[in-house]
């Protein structure tokens, strides 16, 4: 679930990027703010109540507005506002929200050795 909470994954799941790599690039270039503060670390862990917004630059906002029209949003634990180019973390992701193709029980067994 820590992987699911990473900022790059949350940005992708909210529909602002097609892939995690694209989300990481946008984050590293300073295109996103978390609770109004610039965050350029893709591994930043989002928490419930955090609001992630696009930087207030016209060219950046235009780019992400186009991304949102592609309809990539697919996470129930994120509440998006396409008009404001923001999303809020409503709750922590649960086991059913994990988008990675992994068998969780096998990971737990491996790490418990």
C-alpha positions as CSV (number, residue, x, y, z in Angstrom):
1,X,0.0,0.0,0.0
2,X,3.0,2.3,0.4
3,X,3.6,2.0,-3.4
4,X,0.0,3.1,-4.0
5,X,0.4,6.1,-1.7
6,X,3.4,7.5,-3.6
7,X,2.8,10.9,-5.1
8,X,3.8,9.7,-8.6
9,X,1.2,6.9,-8.4
10,X,-1.5,9.2,-7.0
11,X,-0.9,11.7,-9.8
12,X,-1.2,8.8,-12.4
13,X,-4.3,7.3,-10.7
14,X,-6.0,10.8,-10.6
15,X,-5.6,11.0,-14.4
16,X,-2.9,13.6,-14.7
17,X,-0.5,11.2,-16.4
18,X,-0.7,8.0,-18.5
19,X,2.3,6.3,-16.8
20,X,4.2,6.5,-13.5
21,X,7.3,7.6,-15.5
22,X,5.3,10.5,-16.9
23,X,4.0,11.4,-13.5
24,X,7.5,11.3,-12.0
25,X,8.8,13.6,-14.7
26,X,6.0,16.2,-14.0
27,X,6.7,16.0,-10.3
28,X,10.5,16.4,-10.7
29,X,9.9,19.4,-12.9
30,X,7.8,21.0,-10.1
31,X,4.4,20.8,-11.8
32,X,2.6,19.7,-8.6
33,X,1.9,21.2,-5.2
34,X,0.8,19.3,-2.1
35,X,-1.2,21.4,0.3
36,X,0.0,24.5,-1.5
37,X,3.7,23.6,-1.2
38,X,5.9,22.6,-4.2
39,X,6.9,18.9,-3.9
40,X,9.5,17.6,-6.4
41,X,10.0,14.2,-4.8
42,X,8.1,11.4,-6.6
43,X,8.3,9.1,-3.6
44,X,6.5,11.6,-1.3
45,X,3.7,9.7,0.6
46,X,0.3,11.3,0.4
47,X,-1.9,11.2,3.4
48,X,-5.7,11.5,3.8
49,X,-6.7,15.1,3.6
50,X,-3.8,16.1,1.3
51,X,-4.8,18.3,-1.7
52,X,-2.6,18.0,-4.7
53,X,-2.8,20.7,-7.3
54,X,-1.1,21.7,-10.6
55,X,1.3,24.6,-10.5
56,X,-0.2,27.9,-11.4
57,X,1.5,28.3,-14.7
58,X,-0.5,28.6,-17.9
59,X,1.5,26.2,-20.1
60,X,1.5,23.5,-17.3
61,X,-2.2,23.9,-16.6
62,X,-3.0,23.6,-20.3
63,X,-1.0,20.3,-20.5
64,X,-2.7,18.7,-17.6
65,X,-6.2,19.9,-18.6
66,X,-5.7,18.0,-21.8
67,X,-4.6,14.9,-19.9
68,X,-7.8,15.0,-17.8
69,X,-10.0,15.0,-20.9
70,X,-8.5,11.5,-21.7
71,X,-10.5,10.1,-18.8
72,X,-7.7,8.2,-17.0
73,X,-9.1,8.6,-13.5
74,X,-9.6,5.2,-11.8
75,X,-9.0,5.5,-8.1
76,X,-11.9,5.5,-5.6
77,X,-9.6,6.8,-2.8
78,X,-9.0,10.1,-4.7
79,X,-11.5,12.9,-5.2
80,X,-10.7,15.0,-8.2
81,X,-11.8,18.4,-9.3
82,X,-11.1,18.8,-13.0
83,X,-12.0,22.5,-13.1
84,X,-9.5,23.4,-10.4
85,X,-6.9,20.9,-11.5
86,X,-6.7,19.4,-8.1
87,X,-7.4,16.1,-6.3
88,X,-7.8,15.3,-2.6
89,X,-6.8,12.1,-0.9
90,X,-10.1,11.0,0.7
91,X,-8.7,7.9,2.5
92,X,-5.8,5.5,2.5
93,X,-5.9,3.0,-0.3
94,X,-7.0,-0.5,0.7
95,X,-5.9,-3.9,-0.6
96,X,-8.6,-3.7,-3.3
97,X,-7.3,-0.4,-4.6
98,X,-3.8,-1.7,-5.4
99,X,-3.1,-1.3,-9.1
100,X,0.1,-3.2,-9.3
101,X,-0.1,-6.8,-10.6
102,X,1.2,-8.5,-7.5
103,X,0.1,-11.3,-5.2
104,X,0.2,-9.6,-1.8
105,X,0.3,-12.9,0.1
106,X,3.4,-14.0,-1.7
107,X,5.1,-10.7,-1.0
108,X,4.3,-11.0,2.7
109,X,5.6,-14.6,2.8
110,X,8.9,-13.5,1.1
111,X,9.4,-10.5,3.5
112,X,8.6,-12.6,6.6
113,X,11.6,-14.9,6.0
